Amino acid sequence: HGGGRGIGGGVLALFLYQARTECRFQNGTQRVHYLDRYFWGRQEYVRFDSQVGKFVALTELGRQTAEKWNRDRDILQRKKAEADVGCRHNYGIEEPFVRDRRGEPIVTITPMDHPATSHNTLLICNVGGFFPSKIVIKWFKNGEEEEGSHVMSTDLVRNGDWTFQTEVMLETQPERGDVYTCQVDHVSVKESITVQWEPQSDAARSKLWTGIVGFVLGLVFVAPGNAYLKEGKELPSPRGHQCGLQIQ
């Protein structure tokens, strides 16, 4: 990427030049296809192709460049050797890390109220930390696989650390007693990974919130008492009304 400024600060030129090297393998290193590609302004204009054995022009701009480089025997010999020196050599170094690397998926289920309706629930199966990218994710309700338009998935996301993540969502109306299962199959594990989710009843949710509120209120009353005790003061006697909290 380059550019410059002329007199008065005006931009004289802005351009993008790229060089990209590719090694394509078939059956390990038995067949190696080496490409040395050159781009100008995001458009590839010339490349060296090991299957052809010379530089090939892709645009009119690259025609003169290809003819010039093909007349240089040193350049051609060096590029022809790259398939062995570069591709095959680096394959042996990187194969244990790239080809044989495995990352086991981490699976969680997150329930959310569907934004479009007040009755449906969106169950999100979050799958992350896996490598390679090929993965199979399925939803089950009471042992039966869920399929159709109410099952949606996001695009595969690269985490930038040689792992991937994705989400598969199930739109449903859960009822008491239902059991939902997200099943994940991946080459890094011998058996399927399964995570289950069951809907809570209104009574269970009510008891949960009652317990949370009671715990918070308890902290409110206990904190001042601890402050008095630390300072060596006597707790003030209750006057007037008494407040009681009962949690069932």
N, C-alpha and C positions, 0 to 999 in steps of 0.2 A: 504494500500500500504506500503510495507516495503522492507528493504534491508540493507546490511551491508558491511563493508570493512575489509579485513583481513590485515595481515602484508604486508607492501609494497604497500598498497592502492588498492589491487585487490578486485573486487566485489565478495562477498561470496554468496549472494542470492538476488534475486529480485522477489517479489511475489505480487499478488493482491488478497485480501480477502474482500468479500462484504456480507452484510446482508441486505435483502430487505423485507419489510412488505407490504402486499397488503390487502385491504378490498374491496371486490366486492359485490355490492348491486343489488338486484332485487326487484322491487315494493317497493321502499323506504327501510325500514329496516326489511321487512317481511322475506326476505331470505338474509343471510349474508354468504359469502364465504371468510374465512380468510386463508391467506397463509403467512407463515414465511419462507423465502427462503434464502439459503446460497450458496455462489459462491466461487470457488477457481480457480484462473487463468482465469477468465471470464466464467467459466463453472459451471452451477448449479449442485451441487452434493447431496444435501439433502434438504428436505422441510417438514414443518409441514402443513398438509392439514386438515382443520376443517371438511370437508365433510367425510374424512376417520377417523378422530379422533386420528391420530398418525403421527409420522414422517415417511416419505417415502424416500427411497434411489433412486437416479437417476443415480448414477455411482457406480462402485465397491468401490471407495474411500468413498462414503457416506454410504455404507452398515453397516460397523462397528459402525459409528456414530449414525445412525438411531436405531440400535439395543440397543446401550448403552443408548440413551436418552429415548427410549420407555420403558426401565426398571425402569426409574426414575419417580415415581408417581407424585412427586411435580412438575416436569417440565411439564408433560402431563396435569395436572390440571390447571397449570398457562396458558398454551397455549390454552387450551379449553375455558378458561374464557376470553381470549383476544377478541373473537368475540363480546362479550357483553361489557366488560370493555373498550376495545379500539375502536373497529369499530363502534358499535351503539352509544356509548357516543360521539365520535368525529363527527359522522354524524350529530347529533343534533346541535353541535356547529358550524360546518362549512357549513351546508346546505344553510343558508341564503346567504352566500357569494359566494359559489361555484355553487350550482344548480340554484339559482334564480338570479344570477348576470347577468346584461345586459350591453353591451357596444355598443353604436350606431355607425354605420360605417361613416367614413369621406371619401367622394368621390370627386376625381378631375380627369380631363382629360388633358393629356399632348400629344401634337402632335410632331412627329419626322419624319424626312426624312428617308425612308427605306434605310438601308445601302447597300442592294443588287441591288436596282434599283433606277433610277433617277426620275421615274414618280410616284411611289407609296408613300403613307404616312402611317406611323404607328401611330395609335391612341392608347394611353395607358390609360386605366381606372385604376387609383390607388385607392384601397380601403383599409383603415386601421383603427385601433382603435376599432375593433368589438369583441364581445364575446357574446355567444359561437361561435365555429368555423364554424358551418354550415351556408352557405351563397349561394345565387344564384345571378349571375351577367350575364347580357345579353347586347348585342349591338344591336341598331336599326339604320337603315338608312332610313330617310323619313318615319318613322312609321312602316317599315318592319324589322322583326328580321333578323339579320345577323348570318348565321351558316356556318359550313364547315371548311376547312383547313386554311382559312384566318383568323380564330378566334383562338387565342392561349392564354393559361393561364399559370401562374407560380405556383410553389408549394406554399402551405400555409406556412407562416413564423410566428413563435412565437416571439413576441416582448419582452418577459420576464417580462411583467407587467400584465399578465392575459388578454392580447389582441392579436389579430392576424392581419396580413396584407397579401394582395395578389394583383396581377395585371392580367387584361384580356386585350389582345391586338387585335386590328382589323387592318388588312392590306387592304388598299383601295386606290382608285384614286378619291379624293374629287373634286367636281365641284361646281362652283358658284351656290348658291341656295340650296345645300344639307344641311340637318340637321341631325347630328349624336347624338344619345342619349345612354348614359350608364345607365342602370337600375339595381338597387340593391334591393334585397328582403332579409330581415333579421328579426329574431324574436323580435329584440329590437325596431322595428318601425311598426306601424299599416299599413302604406301605403308605396308603393315603393318609394325609393329615386331615382330621375332622375337628371342627369346633361347633358346639351346639349353643342355641339360644332359645329360651322359653319366655313367653310373655308373662308379666306379673299381673296378678289380679288387682282391682282397685283397692281392696282391703289391704293387700300387701304393700302397695305403694303408700297408702295412708299411714300404716304403721311405721314405714320407713321414714316418712317425713316427720311424723310425730317424734320419733326417736332423735332425729337430727335437731329439731327445734328444741326438744328437752335438753339435749346435750349442750347446745349453744347457750340457752338460758341458765343452765347450771354453771357454766363458766362465768357468766355475768355476775352471778351471786357469790361465787367462790372467790373470784379475784379480789374484791374489796376486803374480804375477810383475811386473805393471805397478807394483804398490805398492812392491815392493822397488827397482825401477829408478828410480822417482821420488825415493825417499829416498837414492839413491846407495849402496845396499847390494848386496852380492854375493848372487846367488841361492844358497840352500843346496844342497849336493850331495845327490843322491838316495842314500838308504841303504836297505838291505834290499831288499824286493821292488820291482820296477818295474811300472808300470801302463801298458798300451797300449790304444788304442781304434781299432778298424778299422770303417769304415762302407762298406758295399757299396751 
